[in-house]
Amino acid sequence: MAREDWRAIVHYIDKDNPTRAKRFGPELRDKAKPLARLPSLGRGGRPGLAEWWRERVVHPNDIVFYRVLDEARTVTILRASKDGLRQCYF
């Protein structure tokens, strides 16, 4: 599922800015993929969010918000877009 979500994000950006999509795709993958193995890479404690949400900056304008589900060894990514919030799993 994560690969399909990643492709959908890149495709969405590609509609408006193909050049940016080509750069952003690898940036997003390189920052989000290690979270499944090392969830502490991100930081917690953003005001206004529940304490279990963590974040990792992908780019100055793009932040991945996620929570760790220890029992499943899964990282849930909460992605915000103009269409609303969506969960992606890595």
DALINGI-V786525 format. One record per residue. RES is the residue in one letter. PSI is psi in degrees with one decimal (NA if undefined). D_LAST is the distance of its C-alpha to the last C-alpha in Angstrom with 1 decimal. Layout:
# DALINGI-V786525
res=RES psi=PSI d_last=D_LAST
res=RES psi=PSI d_last=D_LAST
This chain:
# DALINGI-V786525
res=M psi=-36.6 d_last=7.7
res=A psi=-41.7 d_last=5.3
res=R psi=-41.0 d_last=8.4
res=E psi=-40.3 d_last=10.7
res=D psi=-42.6 d_last=9.5
res=W psi=-45.7 d_last=9.9
res=R psi=-40.5 d_last=13.2
res=A psi=-39.8 d_last=14.3
res=I psi=-47.0 d_last=14.1
res=V psi=-41.3 d_last=16.0
res=H psi=-40.9 d_last=18.4
res=Y psi=-44.9 d_last=19.2
res=I psi=-37.1 d_last=20.1
res=D psi=-29.3 d_last=22.0
res=K psi=-39.4 d_last=24.3
res=D psi=-29.4 d_last=25.9
res=N psi=82.2 d_last=25.3
res=P psi=-37.8 d_last=24.6
res=T psi=-44.7 d_last=25.3
res=R psi=-38.2 d_last=22.8
res=A psi=-39.0 d_last=20.1
res=K psi=-32.4 d_last=20.7
res=R psi=-39.7 d_last=20.3
res=F psi=-37.5 d_last=17.5
res=G psi=-54.7 d_last=15.1
res=P psi=-35.8 d_last=15.2
res=E psi=-47.2 d_last=15.3
res=L psi=-47.5 d_last=12.1
res=R psi=-46.0 d_last=10.2
res=D psi=-29.6 d_last=12.2
res=K psi=-33.6 d_last=11.6
res=A psi=-38.0 d_last=7.9
res=K psi=-43.5 d_last=6.8
res=P psi=-15.9 d_last=9.2
res=L psi=-27.4 d_last=7.9
res=A psi=-33.5 d_last=6.1
res=R psi=-35.5 d_last=9.7
res=L psi=72.6 d_last=11.7
res=P psi=-16.5 d_last=10.8
res=S psi=-1.8 d_last=14.5
res=L psi=-35.1 d_last=14.3
res=G psi=176.7 d_last=14.3
res=R psi=155.3 d_last=17.2
res=G psi=-179.3 d_last=18.2
res=G psi=18.5 d_last=21.5
res=R psi=127.8 d_last=21.5
res=P psi=136.8 d_last=24.6
res=G psi=-11.1 d_last=24.2
res=L psi=152.2 d_last=20.7
res=A psi=151.4 d_last=20.3
res=E psi=-22.6 d_last=20.2
res=W psi=-6.8 d_last=16.7
res=W psi=138.3 d_last=15.1
res=R psi=168.2 d_last=14.3
res=E psi=152.8 d_last=14.3
res=R psi=126.0 d_last=13.9
res=V psi=124.2 d_last=16.3
res=V psi=-39.0 d_last=15.3
res=H psi=156.6 d_last=18.9
res=P psi=-28.1 d_last=21.8
res=N psi=0.3 d_last=21.3
res=D psi=120.0 d_last=17.5
res=I psi=131.9 d_last=15.6
res=V psi=120.8 d_last=12.0
res=F psi=136.5 d_last=12.4
res=Y psi=163.4 d_last=10.0
res=R psi=154.3 d_last=10.8
res=V psi=127.7 d_last=10.1
res=L psi=91.7 d_last=10.8
res=D psi=-41.3 d_last=12.7
res=E psi=-26.7 d_last=14.0
res=A psi=-4.2 d_last=10.9
res=R psi=44.9 d_last=9.3
res=T psi=142.4 d_last=6.1
res=V psi=122.1 d_last=5.3
res=T psi=122.5 d_last=6.5
res=I psi=128.3 d_last=7.4
res=L psi=114.1 d_last=11.0
res=R psi=129.9 d_last=12.5
res=A psi=138.6 d_last=16.2
res=S psi=175.7 d_last=18.4
res=K psi=-15.7 d_last=22.0
res=D psi=-1.9 d_last=21.1
res=G psi=-168.4 d_last=19.6
res=L psi=147.4 d_last=16.3
res=R psi=142.8 d_last=13.3
res=Q psi=137.8 d_last=10.1
res=C psi=148.3 d_last=6.8
res=Y psi=132.4 d_last=3.8
res=F psi=NA d_last=0.0
